[in-house]
Amino acid sequence: MKVREAIEANGRDNRWEFSRPMLFDRTTYMSEICTDLSEMVEILDDFYKFLGPELKAVTGDTEGIDAVIARVQEMVRPVESLPFEIFDREHAGEWAEVKAKFYKDNEKIKVGMETERPQAQNPFSTKRCTMAKIDVLVKK
């Protein structure tokens, strides 16, 4: 800013004004997309941490956990194979649809993890597994 003030005070050079949207619109949009992707990675990271070997060891339900992991992997496929340029604002509507589907699938998986197994079959419902459950959740 000091250099700009010096140039303006000097009066020697004309001041150049640029449109802020013209200069920063694209990079601002790219930043928003990067934030979306970062949030998605955090969600996936949380799933993979929780659905790790400790949970399999505690529950003994390797098959069920592997099925959930497969659903998580399926959730990310549309993001990995976009048929358009993600950073092009012309595709903002398409990106919004992909993002909405990702978050919808995320909620379905979470709800499914809570409701698909009856409480009687839930290995965490036994007293013996309570401490193991706490350990798994704390490590997350």
Residue, then its C-alpha position, 0 to 999 in steps of 0.5 A: m500500500k505504501v508504494r501505491e500511495a507514493i505513486e498516487a501522491n507523485g501524480r506521475d503515473n495514472r492509477w489503474e483500477f481493476s474489477r475485483p470480480m474479474l480478478f478474483d471470481r475464478t480463484t474464489y470459486m476454486s477456493e470454494i471447491c477446494t473447501d468442499l473437497s476438504e470437507m469430503v476428505e474429512i468425512l471419508d477419513d472419519f469413516y475409515k478411522f472408525l471402521g478400522p481393524e479395532l472395530k472389526a476386532v471388537t465387534g467380530d463383524t468383519e463382513g458387516i464392517d466391510a460392507v459399510i466400507a464398500r458403501v463408503q467407497e461407492m459414495v466417493r466414486p462420483v466425485e472421483s470420476l467427474p465428467f466435467e471440469i470441477f473448477d469451471r463455474e459453468h459446471a457449478g450446478e452439476w457440482a452441486e448435484v454431485k456434492a448433494k449426492f455425496y452428503k445424502d449418501n453420507e447420511k444414509i450410511k450413518v443412519g444405516m449403521e445405527t438402524e440396520r442391526p437390531q439392538a440385540q445383535n449389536p455387539f456394543s449392547t453387551k456390558r463386556c464390549t462397553m469399554a472396547k467401544i469407548d476405546v474405539l471411539v476415543k481413538k477416532 
